[in-house]
Amino acid sequence: MAFDGVSSIWMNGRLVPYADANIHICSHVIHYGSSVFEGARCYKTEHGSSCFRLREHIRRLIDSAKIYRMQGAFTEDQLIDACLETIRANGFEECYIRPVIYRGFGTLGVNPSKCPVDTAIVVWSWGAYLGETALTQGVDVTISTWNRMAPNTLPALAKCGANYMNSQLINLEARARGFTEGIALTTDGLISEGSGENIFVVWRGKIFTPGLQFSILAGITRDSVMTLARELGYEVVESAIPRETLYVADEVFFTGTAAEVTPIRSVDGVPVGSGTRGEVTRRIQEAYFNEVKGAHPRHPEWHLKVYP
């Protein structure tokens, strides 16, 4: 299936036609999941098309590659320029940005050291990740039977393709049970994150979110929301969160580049608070969308203009 409106994909330093952006079936990444990737967004703002925190995303991409000993051929600045070039080549005013560094065709053993490290960038139009009504009405979620990776197994701080096999199991199980998304616990039974989202809990006047030690991805949207929430006067606490907190919380919401700020209206069939989007979530959503869409940006350093 083609992405509507996508004509060009950036691969290893040049734009290629969409239909020609192929890799070999024997590429290491296909057999062993040896890729790291990012997901960023370009928003149409009052001041033109702008990529939100693109530098931070590219920096995390390079860090993920370093963790997996994947020495890429491109610098941070080169990758940022390539993202902008790809958006312009496809003529998007607003889009999702997916840079990926992966091991290509060399050998088919587990040892990847003789495989080339390739880089590609794809952009496409992507709306509300968890559904068109999710941002206002919230989503119904369940606690997954699948745990997040234990520390020192797969590195959660690396946004690696292989890690998302765990995410797929979490999401597929939730969907099969009639829920929109699943929440994973750590191997110690504490809240970790969704299949592709960080999680926040509003409880007794404070906002809680799992710390990095709980096998979460260090989300850039998570970091943005923590900053904006503190600027709104809320206390944000990174801590261990027991599972049962979700059932008695006043509000719960997901964050992520794809999910943005999405309220959770029920967990395992138990309504969160009143079962509707809460006031804290609404205020954080408003601050977030004012920021990313440029209506009232507090942080100009988070924005990168696409077109001159």
Secondary structure, DSSP 8 states (H G I E B T S, - for coil): ---TT--EEEETTEEEEGGG----TT-HHHHH--EEE--EEEEEETTEEEEESHHHHHHHHHHHHHHTT---S--HHHHHHHHHHHHHHHT-SSEEEEEEEEE-SS--SS--TTS-EEEEEEEE----TT-TTHHHH-EEEEE-SS----TTTS-TTS-BTTHHHHHHHHHHHHHHTT-SEEEEE-TTSBEEEESS-EEEEEETTEEEE--GGGT----HHHHHHHHHHHHTT--EEE---BTTHHHH-SEEEEEETTTEEEEEEEETTEESTTSS--HHHHHHHHHHHHHHTTSS-S-GGGEEES--
